[in-house]
Amino acid sequence: MANKAKQDAVLQALEKTLGVVTSACKHAEVSRSQFYEWMKDPAFRERVEEIHEQTLDFVESRLHKLIQEGSVPSTIFYLKTRGRSRGYVESQEITMREPDTKPSWFAIENEKENE
């Protein structure tokens, strides 16, 4: 099978496996090292990145659907990852610096209720 055909097979497998490289390579009978060698080619890399973006869009749409269906864990996950600016976090990192000193770092952990 020609190199281009193998690359196409890997790209199709990436779509089917939601971007999991190991599974896609196994399905297309291509080594992971060959896949990463192809990633040096800007055109191939661009196609892989497009597949990753499509996969992310698909997964986000599934998450939104679960939220609309009332899934509490999905809602919490969304708020923890996308609602950080509004305070939906379990811990906060605060860096303080006084003049002529090195930065200090510490985390404030939120206490979970009813534990």
FIKOLZA-1660 file (N, C-alpha, C; in steps of 0.1 Angstrom, whole numbers, plus 5000, padded with zeros to 4 digits):
% residues 115
   i   px   py   pz ch aa at
   1 5009 4988 5000  A  M  N
   1 5000 5000 5000  A  M CA
   1 5009 5012 5000  A  M  C
   2 5006 5022 4992  A  A  N
   2 5014 5034 4990  A  A CA
   2 5013 5042 5003  A  A  C
   3 5024 5050 5005  A  N  N
   3 5025 5059 5017  A  N CA
   3 5012 5068 5019  A  N  C
   4 5008 5074 5008  A  K  N
   4 4996 5083 5008  A  K CA
   4 4984 5075 5013  A  K  C
   5 4982 5063 5008  A  A  N
   5 4970 5055 5011  A  A CA
   5 4971 5051 5026  A  A  C
   6 4983 5048 5031  A  K  N
   6 4984 5044 5045  A  K CA
   6 4981 5057 5054  A  K  C
   7 4986 5068 5050  A  Q  N
   7 4982 5080 5057  A  Q CA
   7 4967 5083 5057  A  Q  C
   8 4961 5081 5046  A  D  N
   8 4946 5082 5045  A  D CA
   8 4939 5072 5054  A  D  C
   9 4945 5060 5055  A  A  N
   9 4939 5050 5063  A  A CA
   9 4940 5054 5078  A  A  C
  10 4951 5059 5082  A  V  N
  10 4953 5064 5096  A  V CA
  10 4944 5075 5099  A  V  C
  11 4942 5085 5090  A  L  N
  11 4934 5096 5092  A  L CA
  11 4919 5091 5093  A  L  C
  12 4915 5082 5085  A  Q  N
  12 4901 5077 5087  A  Q CA
  12 4900 5070 5100  A  Q  C
  13 4910 5062 5104  A  A  N
  13 4909 5055 5117  A  A CA
  13 4909 5065 5128  A  A  C
  14 4916 5076 5127  A  L  N
  14 4916 5086 5138  A  L CA
  14 4902 5092 5139  A  L  C
  15 4895 5094 5129  A  E  N
  15 4881 5099 5130  A  E CA
  15 4873 5088 5137  A  E  C
  16 4874 5076 5134  A  K  N
  16 4866 5065 5140  A  K CA
  16 4869 5063 5155  A  K  C
  17 4882 5065 5158  A  T  N
  17 4886 5063 5172  A  T CA
  17 4886 5076 5181  A  T  C
  18 4880 5086 5175  A  L  N
  18 4880 5099 5182  A  L CA
  18 4894 5105 5186  A  L  C
  19 4903 5102 5176  A  G  N
  19 4916 5108 5178  A  G CA
  19 4926 5101 5186  A  G  C
  20 4923 5088 5190  A  V  N
  20 4932 5080 5198  A  V CA
  20 4943 5074 5188  A  V  C
  21 4955 5079 5189  A  V  N
  21 4966 5075 5180  A  V CA
  21 4969 5060 5180  A  V  C
  22 4970 5055 5192  A  T  N
  22 4974 5041 5193  A  T CA
  22 4963 5032 5186  A  T  C
  23 4951 5034 5189  A  S  N
  23 4940 5027 5183  A  S CA
  23 4939 5029 5168  A  S  C
  24 4941 5041 5163  A  A  N
  24 4941 5044 5149  A  A CA
  24 4952 5037 5142  A  A  C
  25 4964 5037 5148  A  C  N
  25 4976 5031 5141  A  C CA
  25 4974 5016 5141  A  C  C
  26 4968 5010 5151  A  K  N
  26 4966 4996 5151  A  K CA
  26 4956 4992 5140  A  K  C
  27 4945 5000 5140  A  H  N
  27 4935 4997 5130  A  H CA
  27 4940 4998 5115  A  H  C
  28 4949 5008 5113  A  A  N
  28 4954 5010 5100  A  A CA
  28 4967 5002 5097  A  A  C
  29 4971 4995 5107  A  E  N
  29 4984 4986 5106  A  E CA
  29 4996 4995 5103  A  E  C
  30 4997 5006 5111  A  V  N
  30 5009 5015 5109  A  V CA
  30 5015 5016 5123  A  V  C
  31 5028 5017 5124  A  S  N
  31 5034 5019 5137  A  S CA
  31 5032 5033 5142  A  S  C
  32 5032 5035 5156  A  R  N
  32 5031 5048 5161  A  R CA
  32 5043 5056 5157  A  R  C
  33 5055 5050 5156  A  S  N
  33 5067 5058 5152  A  S CA
  33 5065 5063 5138  A  S  C
  34 5059 5055 5129  A  Q  N
  34 5056 5060 5115  A  Q CA
  34 5046 5072 5116  A  Q  C
  35 5036 5071 5124  A  F  N
  35 5026 5081 5125  A  F CA
  35 5033 5094 5129  A  F  C
  36 5042 5094 5140  A  Y  N
  36 5049 5106 5144  A  Y CA
  36 5059 5111 5134  A  Y  C
  37 5064 5102 5126  A  E  N
  37 5073 5106 5115  A  E CA
  37 5065 5114 5105  A  E  C
  38 5053 5110 5102  A  W  N
  38 5044 5117 5093  A  W CA
  38 5040 5130 5099  A  W  C
  39 5039 5131 5112  A  M  N
  39 5035 5144 5118  A  M CA
  39 5045 5155 5115  A  M  C
  40 5056 5152 5111  A  K  N
  40 5066 5162 5107  A  K CA
  40 5062 5169 5094  A  K  C
  41 5053 5163 5086  A  D  N
  41 5049 5169 5074  A  D CA
  41 5037 5178 5077  A  D  C
  42 5039 5191 5074  A  P  N
  42 5028 5201 5078  A  P CA
  42 5014 5198 5072  A  P  C
  43 5013 5192 5061  A  A  N
  43 5000 5189 5055  A  A CA
  43 4993 5178 5063  A  A  C
  44 5001 5168 5066  A  F  N
  44 4995 5157 5074  A  F CA
  44 4992 5162 5088  A  F  C
  45 5001 5169 5094  A  R  N
  45 4998 5175 5108  A  R CA
  45 4985 5183 5108  A  R  C
  46 4983 5191 5097  A  E  N
  46 4971 5199 5097  A  E CA
  46 4959 5191 5096  A  E  C
  47 4959 5180 5089  A  R  N
  47 4948 5171 5088  A  R CA
  47 4945 5164 5101  A  R  C
  48 4955 5160 5108  A  V  N
  48 4954 5154 5122  A  V CA
  48 4948 5165 5131  A  V  C
  49 4953 5177 5131  A  E  N
  49 4947 5187 5140  A  E CA
  49 4933 5190 5137  A  E  C
  50 4929 5190 5124  A  E  N
  50 4915 5192 5120  A  E CA
  50 4906 5181 5126  A  E  C
  51 4911 5168 5126  A  I  N
  51 4904 5157 5132  A  I CA
  51 4902 5159 5147  A  I  C
  52 4913 5164 5153  A  H  N
  52 4912 5166 5168  A  H CA
  52 4902 5177 5171  A  H  C
  53 4902 5187 5163  A  E  N
  53 4892 5198 5165  A  E CA
  53 4878 5193 5163  A  E  C
  54 4876 5185 5153  A  Q  N
  54 4862 5179 5150  A  Q CA
  54 4858 5170 5162  A  Q  C
  55 4868 5162 5167  A  T  N
  55 4865 5153 5179  A  T CA
  55 4861 5162 5191  A  T  C
  56 4869 5172 5193  A  L  N
  56 4866 5181 5205  A  L CA
  56 4852 5187 5203  A  L  C
  57 4848 5191 5191  A  D  N
  57 4835 5197 5189  A  D CA
  57 4824 5186 5192  A  D  C
  58 4827 5174 5187  A  F  N
  58 4817 5163 5189  A  F CA
  58 4815 5160 5204  A  F  C
  59 4827 5159 5212  A  V  N
  59 4826 5157 5226  A  V CA
  59 4819 5168 5233  A  V  C
  60 4822 5180 5230  A  E  N
  60 4815 5192 5236  A  E CA
  60 4800 5191 5233  A  E  C
  61 4796 5187 5221  A  S  N
  61 4782 5187 5218  A  S CA
  61 4775 5176 5227  A  S  C
  62 4782 5165 5229  A  R  N
  62 4777 5154 5238  A  R CA
  62 4776 5159 5252  A  R  C
  63 4786 5166 5257  A  L  N
  63 4785 5172 5270  A  L CA
  63 4773 5182 5272  A  L  C
  64 4771 5190 5262  A  H  N
  64 4760 5200 5262  A  H CA
  64 4747 5192 5262  A  H  C
  65 4746 5181 5255  A  K  N
  65 4734 5173 5255  A  K CA
  65 4731 5167 5269  A  K  C
  66 4741 5162 5275  A  L  N
  66 4740 5157 5288  A  L CA
  66 4735 5167 5298  A  L  C
  67 4741 5179 5297  A  I  N
  67 4737 5190 5306  A  I CA
  67 4722 5194 5304  A  I  C
  68 4718 5194 5291  A  Q  N
  68 4704 5197 5288  A  Q CA
  68 4695 5187 5293  A  Q  C
  69 4700 5174 5294  A  E  N
  69 4692 5163 5300  A  E CA
  69 4692 5163 5315  A  E  C
  70 4699 5172 5321  A  G  N
  70 4699 5173 5335  A  G CA
  70 4710 5165 5343  A  G  C
  71 4720 5161 5336  A  S  N
  71 4731 5154 5342  A  S CA
  71 4739 5163 5351  A  S  C
  72 4738 5161 5364  A  V  N
  72 4745 5169 5374  A  V CA
  72 4760 5168 5373  A  V  C
  73 4766 5155 5372  A  P  N
  73 4780 5155 5370  A  P CA
  73 4785 5162 5358  A  P  C
  74 4778 5162 5347  A  S  N
  74 4782 5169 5335  A  S CA
  74 4782 5184 5337  A  S  C
  75 4772 5188 5344  A  T  N
  75 4770 5203 5347  A  T CA
  75 4782 5207 5356  A  T  C
  76 4785 5199 5367  A  I  N
  76 4796 5203 5376  A  I CA
  76 4809 5203 5368  A  I  C
  77 4811 5193 5360  A  F  N
  77 4824 5192 5352  A  F CA
  77 4825 5205 5343  A  F  C
  78 4814 5208 5337  A  Y  N
  78 4814 5220 5328  A  Y CA
  78 4818 5233 5336  A  Y  C
  79 4811 5234 5347  A  L  N
  79 4814 5246 5355  A  L CA
  79 4828 5247 5361  A  L  C
  80 4834 5235 5365  A  K  N
  80 4847 5235 5370  A  K CA
  80 4858 5238 5359  A  K  C
  81 4854 5234 5347  A  T  N
  81 4864 5237 5336  A  T CA
  81 4862 5250 5329  A  T  C
  82 4849 5254 5327  A  R  N
  82 4846 5266 5319  A  R CA
  82 4842 5277 5328  A  R  C
  83 4838 5275 5340  A  G  N
  83 4833 5285 5349  A  G CA
  83 4843 5290 5359  A  G  C
  84 4855 5287 5357  A  R  N
  84 4866 5291 5367  A  R CA
  84 4866 5305 5370  A  R  C
  85 4863 5314 5360  A  S  N
  85 4864 5328 5362  A  S CA
  85 4853 5333 5371  A  S  C
  86 4843 5324 5373  A  R  N
  86 4831 5328 5381  A  R CA
  86 4832 5321 5395  A  R  C
  87 4843 5315 5398  A  G  N
  87 4845 5309 5411  A  G CA
  87 4842 5294 5412  A  G  C
  88 4839 5287 5401  A  Y  N
  88 4835 5273 5402  A  Y CA
  88 4848 5265 5401  A  Y  C
  89 4855 5265 5412  A  V  N
  89 4868 5257 5413  A  V CA
  89 4868 5250 5427  A  V  C
  90 4876 5240 5428  A  E  N
  90 4878 5233 5441  A  E CA
  90 4890 5239 5448  A  E  C
  91 4899 5245 5441  A  S  N
  91 4910 5251 5448  A  S CA
  91 4914 5263 5440  A  S  C
  92 4921 5273 5446  A  Q  N
  92 4925 5284 5439  A  Q CA
  92 4940 5286 5442  A  Q  C
  93 4947 5290 5432  A  E  N
  93 4961 5293 5433  A  E CA
  93 4963 5308 5434  A  E  C
  94 4970 5313 5444  A  I  N
  94 4972 5327 5446  A  I CA
  94 4987 5329 5447  A  I  C
  95 4993 5338 5439  A  T  N
  95 5007 5341 5440  A  T CA
  95 5008 5355 5445  A  T  C
  96 5016 5357 5456  A  M  N
  96 5018 5370 5462  A  M CA
  96 5032 5373 5460  A  M  C
  97 5035 5386 5458  A  R  N
  97 5049 5390 5456  A  R CA
  97 5050 5404 5463  A  R  C
  98 5060 5405 5471  A  E  N
  98 5064 5418 5477  A  E CA
  98 5076 5423 5470  A  E  C
  99 5078 5436 5470  A  P  N
  99 5090 5441 5463  A  P CA
  99 5103 5434 5467  A  P  C
 100 5111 5431 5458  A  D  N
 100 5124 5425 5460  A  D CA
 100 5124 5412 5467  A  D  C
 101 5113 5404 5465  A  T  N
 101 5113 5390 5471  A  T CA
 101 5109 5381 5460  A  T  C
 102 5111 5368 5462  A  K  N
 102 5107 5358 5453  A  K CA
 102 5092 5356 5455  A  K  C
 103 5084 5352 5445  A  P  N
 103 5070 5349 5446  A  P CA
 103 5068 5337 5456  A  P  C
 104 5057 5338 5463  A  S  N
 104 5052 5328 5472  A  S CA
 104 5040 5321 5465  A  S  C
 105 5038 5308 5468  A  W  N
 105 5027 5301 5462  A  W CA
 105 5020 5293 5473  A  W  C
 106 5007 5293 5473  A  F  N
 106 5000 5284 5481  A  F CA
 106 4986 5282 5475  A  F  C
 107 4979 5271 5480  A  A  N
 107 4966 5269 5474  A  A CA
 107 4956 5269 5486  A  A  C
 108 4944 5274 5483  A  I  N
 108 4933 5274 5493  A  I CA
 108 4924 5264 5488  A  I  C
 109 4922 5254 5496  A  E  N
 109 4913 5243 5493  A  E CA
 109 4899 5246 5499  A  E  C
 110 4888 5245 5491  A  N  N
 110 4875 5247 5495  A  N CA
 110 4871 5234 5503  A  N  C
 111 4865 5237 5514  A  E  N
 111 4860 5225 5522  A  E CA
 111 4847 5220 5516  A  E  C
 112 4846 5207 5515  A  K  N
 112 4834 5201 5510  A  K CA
 112 4824 5200 5521  A  K  C
 113 4811 5204 5518  A  E  N
 113 4801 5203 5528  A  E CA
 113 4797 5189 5531  A  E  C
 114 4793 5186 5543  A  N  N
 114 4787 5174 5548  A  N CA
 114 4797 5162 5546  A  N  C
 115 4809 5163 5548  A  E  N
 115 4819 5152 5547  A  E CA
 115 4820 5146 5560  A  E  C
% end
